[in-house]
Amino acid sequence: MTSLFSQSLKLPCGAELPNRLSKAAMTEGLATADGVPTDELARLYGLWSDGGAGMLLSGNILIDKDHLERPGNVVIDRPPSQEMHDALARWATAGKRNGNQFWAQISHAGRQTQKIINAHPKAPSAVKLGLPGGQFGEPVALTIDEIEDIVERFGVCAAAVKEAGFTGVQVHAAHGYLLSQFLSPRSNQRTDEYGGDLANRARALLAVVASVRAAVGPDFPVAVKLNSADFQKGGFAFQESLQVAQWLQQASVDLIEISGGTYEQPKLLGMTGMEEEEQQDVAQSTMMREAYFVDFAVAMREKVSVPLMVTGGFRQRAAMEQAIESGSADLIGIGRPMCVMTDAPNQLMSGLSELPRYEASLSLFPKWLGWLGNLKILRAMAGFSVQYWYYGQIDAIGRTGSPDLGLTVFEATKQTMALQKKLTKK
């Protein structure tokens, strides 16, 4: 048996993951309109637990009902009621029933809150997302008191998920959500102690990590999802990410997951953004060319000893094994394949050499997409519609226990829009 399955991972806090595969965080949209976990969410995670991963990461659990990543998010913005605690506990029990770890990803969407939820979301600065379509509102700059309140909310949320039975927590500081917005000089144009140089831009993230650690204690896993870069001109760059990673290690973080991109530049999805991608100063490794962020992990490993998780693009078992055995990654995240093949880790363990790929066949414009030249908005639309197809698979597994491979991209997009409207209807 290869190191993917035979080696456990001991974390600095003392907790241990039984193998080197993790179900990556993916948004579910299966909570009630009030943010309470449902039986569908528990069914989904029970099946993923049975699938053999050493650790599962939840999708975004939001710390503020007015700043959701999407309608249907779980929300913990105050000490939970008994009903909420019981629902969280059922979800946690299902998600760890196979002896794996189950960590809660906690987040605040900031300016990446859709207008249907909040027309004027709070953000580090009043800098609107550079996306067409009017989906996102005009952000309002946070006051210092509001920042301090958000820091406390992260601690409240972390304590609640620990009490409910989750075995770890991940602070989401990537993909253009609030803490990522603080890190980026494009979205953070503050002139106080939370803006300007990197130390100030990282202040909110480090305060959140301290709040979470104080809430859960020294023996409970605390992870951070961090952009390797935003891949945007003038944005958060890789050399800055290296420094933040070192600060996170000093702050007693147990795991750093390396990702990248924002809604404006969705590198995390392997998609074309609305502007030219900003290249980063990182050497290409000799690793098998598959995963999006593996070169950044190789470079980061030279600066930190904290365990690193790499997610994005992995499909071949040989590439996963190479990443682990070379020491460039300590944990491999699997995302989209598990929306269809819930037991992907067990399949790999049984000898499967490559996980399924659906993206190309799902394109909205499969025959003439290549003729579109620089019409990036159409390519972006196609990419996000494919993402809705994966939303549809998650929804189907939660409701019925099985994916719906007959679902079309058009049907999935319509279904997603209808569900969002239902969940935001007052």
N, C-alpha and C positions, 0 to 999 in steps of 0.2 A: 504494500500500500504506500502511496506517495506521501510526501510531507503535507500536502493539502489536507489529508484526512488523519494521518497518524500522529501529527504533532499538535499538542494543545498550545495555547498562547497564554502565558502568565503575564498579567498586567502589573504595573507598578503598585497599585493599591492592594494587590494580593489575589484579586479575582482571577478566574481561569476560564478561558473559552475552550471547548472540547476539540475544535478543529479550526482550520484557517479559512473557512468560507462564511460569508455573511450575506443575508438577504439585505440588499441596500434599501435605504429609505425611499419610498415612493408614495405620493399623495393618494389617499383612498377615497375621500368624499363620502364616507359611509356613516358619519355621525348624524345625529338629529339636527334640526335647525337650531337647537339650543347648545349644540356642541357635546352631546352626551354619546359615548360609544354605544353601538347597537349590537344585537346578536349577529348581524351580518359581518361586522368587524371581527368579532370573536371567531366566527366560522372561518373566515379568511386566514387569520393568523394561526389558528389551529392546524390548518392544512399546510401552511408554510412551516410551522414547527415540525410537523411530521416529515417534511421534505429533507431534513438532514443537515441544515446549516448549523454551525456552532453558535451563531448569534443572529438574531433578527433585529433590525432597526425599524421602528414605527415610522409612518409618514409624519408630517408636521403636526405637532400638538401646539396650538397657539396659546399665548399667554394673555391675549386681549381679544375679546369678541368683536371689537371694531376694526381689527387689523388681521383678517384672515388671509391665508394664502389662496383659499378657494372656499366657496360654500360647502358645507359638509365636513369641515375640519373638526376634530376634537378640540375643545377649548377648556383650559383651566386658568381662569383669571382671578380666582379667589380660593381660599380653603374650601375644598369640595363638600357639598352636601352628602348625606348618607346615600342618596340615590346615585349621585355621581361617583362616589367612592366604590359602591358595589358594582357599577357598570365598568369602571376602570379595573377592578379586581377580576371580574369575569374575563375581560380582555387579556389581562396579564397572565391569568391562569392558562387560558387557551394557548397563548403565544409562547409558553415555555413548557408545554406538556411533554415534550420529547427530551427534556433534560438540557436543552440549550439555554443560552442567555437571551433575554428579551429587553432591549433598551428603548427608552422613549426619546424621540427627537423633539426638542422644544425650540420654539421659534416665535418671532414677531415679523410680520411681513413688511412693515414700514410703508414706503411709497409703492411697493408692489402689491398693494391692496386694490382689488377691483372697485370701480366706481359704484357698482351695484351694492357693495358693502359699505363703502365710506367714500364720499365724494371729495373729502379733504383729509387724507390720512396723514399721520404724523411721520416725520422723517428727520434725519440730521439737519438738512437744509431744504429750502423750498425749491428743489430742482426736480422738475417733472421728468418722468420716463420718456425717452425719445422713441416712442412707438406710435405708429399710426392707428387710427380706428377709434380713439376716444374711450378705450376700455378702462383707463386708469385716470384718477382724478388729479387735482392740483394739491400737491403736498404742502404741509405747514411745518415750519421748523419747530422742533421740540425745545421746550425750556429745560433748564438744568433740573428743576424739580421733577419734571416729567421723565427725564432720563433716569433719575434716581428711583422713581417709582417703577419704571420698567425693570431696572436691576433687581429690585425687591420681588417683582412678579416672577422673574425667572426662578428665584429661590423658592417661592411658594409653590410653583408648578413642580419643581424637582422634588420637593418634600412630599407632595401629593402622589406622584407616580411611584416613589419609593415605598410609601405606606401602602399603596395598592398592590404591590408585589412585583413591579418591574425590577430588573436586576442591574440596571445602569441607565445613564442619561447622556444624550448627545446635545450639545449646544450648537444650533445651526448658525454659522457665521459665513456662509457661502451663498452663491447663486443670486446675489443681489438683494437678499432680505435685509432686515434692519441692521444687524450687526455688521454685515458685509457692506452696507451703505456707509456706515461710519468709517470703515477702513479705506474706502475709495475717495481720493481727492476730487473725482468728478461729481460725486453725490454729496460729499461732505465739504462744504465751503464755510464752515464755522470759523470764527476767530477767537473763541474762548478755549477753555482747557480740553474740549472734546474735538477740536479741529486744528488744522495746521500741519505740524510735523507728525511723523508716524507714531511716535509715543503718545501723542494726544489723540490721534485717530483710533488707536488701539485701546484707549482708556475704557471705553464702554464695554468692549468684549472682555477685558481682563477683570473689570468690576463684576460682570455677570458671572464669570467663572468663579470668582471668589464667593459670590452670593450662593451659587449652586453648591460649591464645596462645603460651605458653612451649613447649608441646609441638609446635606446627605451624609456628612461625616467623611473621615479619611479612608474608610475601607470600601467605599461604594464607587464603581467605575464612573468617571466623568470624562467624556470625550468632546472634541470640537470638530465640526466639519468646516474646513478652511479652503478658500479658493487658492489654488496655486497662482492664479492671476485672473483678472477680469477679462483679459484679451481685448481691451478697449484703449484707445489712445488717451493718455492722461489718467488712466484708471489704476487700480491696485495692481502692482507688478510683482513678478516672482521674487526679486531680491527683497522686497518688503515682506513677502510671505515667509521667506526664510527667517527673517528677524522676528516676525510675530510667532512663528513656530517655536523659536528659542524661548521667547517670553512665556508661551503656554507651557512649555516643559518646566520652566521655573515655577509656574503657578500650580504644579502638581496634576496636570492633565494626564490621563492614562492612555489616551489614543488620539491621534490626529488622522482624520479622513481627508485625503487630498482630492479636491475637485476643481471646478473652474467655471467661469462664465456667469452671465446674468440673463435676465429676460431679453435685454437688448442684444446680447451676444451669447446665444445659448450653446456654448461649447459643451456643456454638460450633456446635451442631447446629440452631439455630433452634427449640429445644424449650422447653416449659414445665417449670420446675423444681418442687421440692418446697416452695418458699416464694415469697412475692411478690418480684418482681424489684426490686432497689434501683436507682433512677434515678440517672444520673450527670450531673454539671454540665458538659455539653458542648453547644455550640450546634449546631442542625441546619443543615447546609450546603444549598446549592442543588443538590447532586449528585443524579443520578438515584437515586430511592429503590429500591435493590436490595440492595447489599452490607450486611452486618450492621455492619461496623466502619469504614465509610468516613468517617463524621463524626469519629471519633477520630483517624483519619489526618490529616484536614484540620487539626484542632487541634494535633496533635503536630508537624506540619510547621512550625508557627510557633516551635517550641522547639529542634528539631534539624535538622541538615543531612544526617545519615546516611541512606542510602537506606531507604525503607519499603516493605514488602510487605503487601498486604491480601488476606486470604482469607476466604471465607464468604459464600455467597449469590449470587455473580456467575453470571449466566446469559446476559445480553444483551451482545452485542459492543459496542453503543453505550455501555453503562454502563462497560465496561472501558476503552474509548477515552477517555471523558470523564474517568475517574479518572487516566489516564496524562497526557493532554494538559493537564489543569488543574494538574498537578504535585502533587496530593494523595497519589498513590501512584506508586512507581517500578516496582513489579512486582505483577502480579495472580496470585493463587493460585487454581487450579482443582482441586477435590477430587472430590466425588461423580460429576459427569458423566463423569470419566475412568475410573470403575469400570465403565462400560458402553461409552462411546465413547473408546477408548484414543487415538485420533488427534484428539481435540477441538481442540487448537491448530491442526492442519492444516485441519480443517473450518472453523474460524473464518477462517483465512487465505484459504480458497477462497470465502468469501462467506456462510457460515452466519451468520444474524443472532442465533440464540438456541440455547443448549445445552439438551438434554433435561432435563425435570423429572419425577421419578418419585415423590416423597415422598407426594403427596396420594393417588394411586391405590394406594399400598402400605399405607395405614393399616389396622391390624388391625380397626378399628371404623369403616369409611368412612361408614355411614349414620346411626349414632347417637352418634358421638363427640361431636358438638356438644351433645347432651342431657346430658352428664355433669356439667355445672356445675363445681363445685369439686373433683371427684374427680381431683386432679392425679396421684395415683399411677397411675391407669389410663392417663392421657395419657402419662405418662413411660414406662410399660411399652410402649405402642404405639410411641413414638418410638425406644426402644432396639431393639425388634424390627425396625423399619425399618432401623436401623443394621446389624443382623445380615444383612439382605438384601444390603447393600453388601459386607459381609464375604464373603458367598457368591459375589458377582460377582468379587471379587479372587481368591478361591480358584479359581474356574472358569477365569479367564484364566491364572493360574499353571499349572494342570494341563493345560489343553487349548488355550490360546491364544485362547479366545473366551468372552464372557460367557454366562450361562445365564438368559435372560429368562423362561424358563418356571418358574423357581424361585419358589415362594411364600414369603411371610414366615414362615409356620409351619414349612415345610421348612427354611428358612435358620436359624431359631432352633434347631430340633432339631439341625441339622448343626453349628452353632457349639458347642452344649453338648456334643455327642459328641466333637468334636475337642478341646475343652478338657480333657475327662475323659481322653482318650487321652494327651494330652501331659503330663498331671500324674500319670499312673499310675506308682507306684513299682515 
